[in-house]
Amino acid sequence: MALIGFLILGLIAGAIARLLVPGRDPMGWLGTMVLGCVGALVGGFLARAIGDNDGVGLVGAVIGAIVVLLLWRAFSRSGDRARV
């Protein structure tokens, strides 16, 4: 049940992150779920780095997903510029 809860949290966090960050991201619901899950892991890492051991929750997962989404855009666009 914990895995299913983590996947649902990832889907919600990824969807919120995509809504908050302007721009077009061509990914489906599975990509959104992966974005949110990776964001939750990044958010958990950042929370532990500042000394919070209580867990991240939805807010931390959304913040982590925003960070991952912005990094994804930065690296994917730099590759497009190099090919032109």
matplotlib code that plots the C-alpha trace (Angstrom):
import matplotlib.pyplot as plt

x = [0.0, 2.9, 4.1, 0.6, 0.4, 3.8, 2.7, -0.5, 1.5, 3.9, 1.0, -0.6, 2.8, 3.8, 0.5, 0.7, 4.3, 3.3, 0.5, 2.7, 5.6, 4.5, 5.3, 4.5, 5.7, 4.8, 4.4, 1.5, 0.2, 3.0, 5.7, 3.9, 3.9, 7.6, 8.2, 6.3, 8.0, 11.5, 10.5, 9.4, 12.8, 14.6, 12.3, 13.1, 16.9, 16.6, 14.5, 17.1, 19.9, 18.4, 17.8, 14.1, 13.6, 9.8, 9.3, 8.4, 4.7, 2.9, 4.5, 8.0, 7.2, 5.8, 8.9, 11.2, 9.1, 9.4, 13.2, 13.4, 11.1, 13.2, 16.4, 14.9, 13.9, 17.4, 19.2, 16.8, 16.8, 20.7, 20.8, 18.4, 20.6, 23.7, 22.1, 21.1]
y = [0.0, 2.4, 2.0, 2.8, 5.8, 7.0, 6.7, 8.6, 11.3, 11.5, 11.9, 14.7, 16.5, 16.2, 17.6, 20.5, 21.2, 21.2, 23.6, 26.0, 26.1, 27.9, 26.4, 23.3, 19.9, 17.1, 14.2, 12.0, 10.9, 8.4, 11.0, 13.3, 10.5, 9.9, 13.6, 13.8, 10.7, 11.9, 15.3, 13.7, 12.0, 15.4, 17.1, 14.5, 14.9, 18.7, 18.4, 16.1, 18.5, 21.3, 19.1, 18.2, 14.5, 14.5, 13.7, 15.9, 15.5, 17.0, 20.5, 19.1, 16.8, 19.7, 21.8, 18.9, 18.3, 22.0, 21.8, 18.6, 20.1, 23.2, 21.2, 18.9, 22.0, 23.5, 20.4, 19.4, 22.9, 23.2, 20.0, 21.6, 24.7, 22.6, 20.7, 23.8]
z = [0.0, 0.6, -3.0, -4.3, -2.0, -3.2, -6.8, -6.2, -4.3, -7.3, -9.8, -7.7, -7.1, -10.7, -11.9, -9.5, -10.5, -14.2, -13.5, -11.5, -14.0, -17.2, -20.5, -22.5, -21.4, -23.7, -21.3, -20.4, -17.0, -16.6, -17.2, -14.8, -12.1, -12.6, -12.4, -9.1, -7.6, -8.5, -7.1, -3.9, -3.6, -4.4, -1.9, 0.8, 0.1, 0.4, 3.6, 5.2, 4.1, 6.1, 9.1, 8.8, 9.6, 9.6, 6.0, 3.0, 2.3, -0.7, -0.4, -0.4, -3.3, -5.4, -4.7, -5.6, -8.8, -9.8, -9.3, -11.4, -14.1, -14.4, -14.6, -17.2, -19.3, -18.9, -20.0, -22.8, -24.3, -24.2, -26.3, -28.9, -29.2, -29.8, -32.7, -34.6]

ax = plt.figure().add_subplot(projection="3d")
ax.plot(x, y, z, "-o")
ax.set_aspect("equal")
plt.show()
